[in-house]
C-alpha cells in the first residue's frame, strides 16, 4: 500500500490595501453620492495623479543628469591681439549632446521669449515630461554693451543664445563657463592684462601686472580667477628667471 505524504502549509493573509482616491471615487459614483462628495474625491484623484507625474518627471531628470557626458567646448574667444582668452560650448554643441539623452527619458524642452526690461533679453524655458508634469524657467540677461561690432538684433540674438546655454547647464547641472559670467567688454579688458602677464620678461613684471589687474577687477571673482591662472602659468614658464 502506497502512503502519500501530507504536505502542510499555512496561508499568509494579505495586508489590507488602503483605497486610493480613484477607488473611493468609483465607490461614490456607484452609490450615487452627493455631488460635493464626488467633486472632493475627483480633486483628490487629480492631486494624486499630479504628484505621480511630478515624481516621474524628477526621476527621469535624475537619470538624464547621470548620463550627461563631458561636453567639449567648440567656440573660442580671443583678445584683440589674437590670444585665446577662453573656450565655451555653443548652444548647438550642448543641444547635440543633451537632446538624445533627455528625449530618451520622455522629456522635451521648449524655449520662447517675452518682453524684458530695457537693455535685457528674457528667455523662457518649459521642460516637460510625457507623464504630464512640466517645470518652467525664466532668465533675464543683459545685452552685452561690449559687443559694439554687432547690430542691435545680432547683440540680442547673442544674449538669447547665452541665456539658453545657461538655462540648459542649470537644468542638467553642467559646470558654468567663465564666458557666461563676464561680458565681452570685461573679457577684452581682462584679455589685455593676460597678454601683458604672458609677455612679461621676469617674475617682477608678472607680479606688477597682476597687482594692476587685481586692483581693477577685485570685485569680479571670475576675472580674478582667469588672471590668477595666467600668472601661475607665466611664473611656471619663467622658472628660475
N, C-alpha and C positions, 0 to 999 in steps of 0.2 A: 504494500500500500504506500503510495507516494504522499509525503507530507509537504504541504505548501507553507512556507514561512510567512508569517503575518507581519507586514511592514506597518509600523506605527508612525504617524506624523501628526504634527499639530498645525492648525491653521493660524496664521498671524493676522489679526484684524487690521484692516486698512485705517490709516489715520484719517479722521474726518477732514474734508476739504472745505475751506472757507469759501462760501459762494462769492463769485465775482459780481461786479456791478451789472454785467451783462446777464448773469444768471437771475439776479433779482429783478432786472428789467423784464426778462421773459416771463417770470412768475407773475409780476404785476400786470402785464398785458393779458396773460391768461385769466387772471382773476378779475379783470375789468376794474383795476384800481382807479382811484381818483386821478384826474389829470395832473394835479400838482405833484402827486407822488411819482407819477411817470416822468414828469419833467425833471424832478430832482435826480431820479435814477439815471435818466438819459445824460444829465450833466456830469454825473459821477463816471459814467461809462466814457464820455468824451474826454474827461480829465485823465482817466486811466490809459486810454489809447494815446493821448498826447505824451504822457510820461514814458510810455513804452517806446514811442517814436524818438523821444529825446535820448533815451538810453541807447537805442540803436545807432543814432547819429554819432554820439561821442565814442561808442565802441568802434565804429568804422573810422572815425578820425584818429583815434589812438593807434589802430592798426596801420593806417596810412602813414602816420608820422614815423612809425617804426621802420617803414620800408623806404623812406626818403633817402636817396643816396647823397654822397658829397657832390655838390654841383659846381663844376668848374667855371670860373669867370671867363667870359669871352669878349669883354669890352675893355679898352684901355683909356685912361685919362692921362694926358701928358701936360707938362708945363709949356709955357710959350717957347722955352729953349729946347723942347723936344724930349725932355727927360720924363720917364714914366713916374707918375705920381701914385696911381693905384689901378687895380683891375676890379671889375664887378660883373656879375651875371645879369644879362639883359632880361627883360620880361619874357621874350621869346625863348631864351635859354631855360628860364625857370618853368615856363609852361610846358616845354618839351619834356622836361624831367618829371614834372608833377602830374600832368593830366592823365597819363596811363595808370598811375597809382590810384588817384582818388576816384576815377571813373570805375575802376575795377571793384571798388568797395561801395558802389552805388551813390557816389557823391557828384554834385555838379556845382560849378562856380560861375556866377554871372556878375559882370561889372556894369555900372552905369554912372552917370554924372548928375550933378544938381547945382543949383545956384550957390555960389560961395561968396564969402566976404571979399572985398577989394584986394587985389594982389595975390589971391589964392585960387586953387582949384579944389573942388570937392569930389572925391571918388567914393561911390557906394559899392558895396560887395555883398552879394547874397550867396551863402553856401548852404545848399540843400541836400537832403538825403532821400533816397527812394521811399523810406518809411514815412515821410511826410514832415519831418522836423527841419527847420531852417534857422540859421544864425545870420545876423546882419552886422556889417561893419561899415564904419564911416571914417574917412581920413581927409582932413583939410591940410593941404600942403602949399607953402609959399611958392610962387613963381620965382625962379632964380633971377635975381637982379643982375647977376654976373654974366648972364647969357646974352650979352648985348649984340652978339653977332647973329642972333636968331630973330625971326619975326615974332610978333606977339602971339600968333597962332602956334608957331613951332615951339615957342617957350612954354605955352600952356600944355601942348601935347607932351613935351618933355617932362613937365611936372606931373602930368597924369600917369605917364609910364612909370615914373619913380614911385608914385603913390601905390600903383598896382603891385609893383615889386615888393614894396614894404609890407603891404597887406598880405601877400602870399607868404612872405617869410614869417610873418607873425602867426598866421594860421597853422603853418606846418613846422613852426619852431626852428627856423633856419637862422643861423647866426647873422646878425646885421652886417652889412658892408659899411665901411667908413664913408663911402660915397654918399649914402643917404643921410649922413649926419652933418655934412658940410656942403655949402653951396659952391657953385663954380668960382665965384669971386673969392671966397675964402680959400678954396683949393689953389687958385692961382697964386695968391699971396704966400700961402704955405709952401707951394712949389718953388717959389723964388728962394726962400730960405733953405729948402732942402738942397737946391743947386749949390748955394753958397757953402753949405756944410760939406757936401760931397766933393766940392772943388778945393776945399781948404788944404793948404800945404802942410800944416802941422797941427798938433793937438790944441795948441793955444788958440789958433784961429777957429777950430771946430767949436771950442767952448765959448769963444766970443760970439759967434753967430747963433749958437744955441741959446745963450743968455738973451740976446736981442729978440730972438723968436719967442722965447718964453714970456718976456715982458709984453710982447704984442698979442700973444694968443693964450695967456694964462687962464682966461675964463672959458676956453674951448678945449675940453678934455681930449676930444678926438684929434684936434690939430696938434696938441702937445704929444699925443701918442705917436703920430707918424714922424714928427720932428725928432723925438727921442730915439725912435728906431733908426732914423738916418744918422744921428750922432753916434750911436753904438756901432753901426755898420762902418762908418768912416774911421772911427777910432780903431776898430779891428783891422782895417786895411792899412792904417798908418803904422800899426805895430809899435816898434821902438822909436819911431821918429819923434 
